[in-house]
Amino acid sequence: MEIVGVIPANKVVVISMLAYARSIHDTNSMTAFTDSHCHLDFPDFDGILPDIVARAARVGVRRMVTICTRLRNEPKVRALAEKHPQVFYAAGTHPMSAAEEPLTCVGELISLAQHPKFVGIGETGLDYHYTADSAEIQRKSLYIHIEAAQETGLPLIIHARSADDDMARILAETYRIRPYTCVMHCFSSSPELAQTALDLGFYLSASGIAAFPKSHALRSIFASAPKDRLLIETDSPYLAPPPHRGKRNEPAYVALTAEILAKALEMDLETFAAQTEANFDRLFTKAAAFEAPL
């Protein structure tokens, strides 16, 4: 039993780091996963986040990247990463919010990226499904985020929905000018956009959508992609995989998506998980190199 109430405030972070180290040691024999994209600052997790993080650790989820989608919320997201040793973060303006939020600048994103647990730029991208009327400002915002990724060397985190042609064109054009790294988060677009991304050396990330029973075509895209370009995520609190579909998603469930993807790729779970861990480390080099201060 932990009696945190009698611990001086300046000791809590140290104890948290030690507890995390012990948890990693205790789970060495477990299959390890990283939830490469979640939203732990969303109201769905208010008041229960310590339990959410603990449940994830119990099934082998040793790292999470929580994504800030509105830059005015960055201080809150940063505080979550600072409080929880397993949590890293990224920040940007979500394309569906681009018309509602102040247009960021490259300098602002570069400044935020100086934090030791800030590991990616975004999510940004294009979404013409619900917000096609803001397509122009979405594209302006996307170009700014791409430049920030080029300047910082951090991976760009892309949201793409119903905008495949513009997305493929912009990614290819900007990459030719100055290369950068990128992950197509929660990928559920066309085989053509997947191939464009892969040809540029980018990564595809599988969410709970890839685990839905009718997502055969999507699983085929992941199965045909190079195994060293695949990541897994929850996008929680959204898109829970079976058997939790329709309920609140959480980082622990990334293991369920991994299990289904492993079968689709005809790999055992341990080998698939180890591959996605290596892929995450290769793309998110800042997270891979992070050493928690004691």
Residue, then its C-alpha position, 0 to 999 in steps of 0.5 A: m500500500e502506498i501512503v502518498g499523503v505523508i510524502p513531502a511534495n518534492k519526493v513524489v516525482v522521484i518515487s514516481m520515477l522509481a516506481y516506473a523503473r520497477s514496473i519496467h523491470d517487473t514486466n521484462s518478461m511481458t510483451a511490450f507495446t507503445d501506444s503511439h497516439c492517444h489523447l490523455d487530456f480529453p475529458d473522458f479521462d478526467g479523474i481516472l488517469p492514474d488508473i488508466v496509466a496503471r492498467a496500460a502498464r499491467v498489460g505491457v504498454r510501457r510508453m504512450v504519446t499523448i497528442c495536443t490538438r489545440l495549442r492553447n491546451e499545450p500546458k495541460v498536455r505538457a503537465l501530464a507528460e511531466k507527471h507520468p514517466q511513461v507519457f511523452y507528448a506532441a502538439g499541433t493544431h488538428p485540421m478540424s480545429a484549424a478554422e477555430e484556432p489562431l494560426t500557429c507559426v514555425g517559431e512557436l512549434i520550434s519553441l515548444a519542441q525544446h521540452p525534453k518530452f516533446v517528441g513530435i509535431g502535430e497532429t496536423g493534416l487535412d480533413y475534408h470529410y466534416t470540415a471541407d469548408s476550411a480546406e484553405i486554412q487547413r493547408k496553410s496550417l499543414y505547411i507550417h507544421i511541415e516546416a517545423a518538422q523539417e527544422t526540428g527533425l521531429p516526426l510529423i504526425i498526420h491526420a488524413r481523411s477524405a483528402d487523399d489527393d491533396m495530402a499525397r501532393i503536399l507530402a511529396e512536394t515538401y519532402r522533395i524540397r527538404p526531407y522529414t520524417c512522418v507517421m500517417h496516424c490512424f491510417s484508414s485511407s486509400p492504398e494509393l496514399a499509403q504507397t505515397a507515404l511509404d515511398l517517402g519513407f514514412y510510417l503507417s499507424a494502425s488504430g482500433i479501426a484496423a481491428f474491426p471485423k469488416s476492415h479486411a481491406l485496411r488490414s491488407i494495406f498494413a499486411s502489404a506494407p514493409k514491416d519496419r514501417l508499422l506502428i500501433e496506437t489507440d487514438s483513445p478515447y476514440l475507436a476502441p477495438p473489439p470487444h470494447r468497440g463503441k465504448r471509451n478506448e484507452p491505451a491498454y487496448v493497443a495490445l488488442t489491436a496488436e494481436i489482430l494485426a499480428k494475425a493479419l501479418e501472419m506473425d506471432l504477437e511477440t515478434f510483431a510487438a517487438q517490430t513495432e517497438a523498434n519502429f517507434d524507436r527509429l521514428f521517435t528518436k527523442a522518446a527512445a533516447f529519453e532518460a528520466p531524471l532521478 
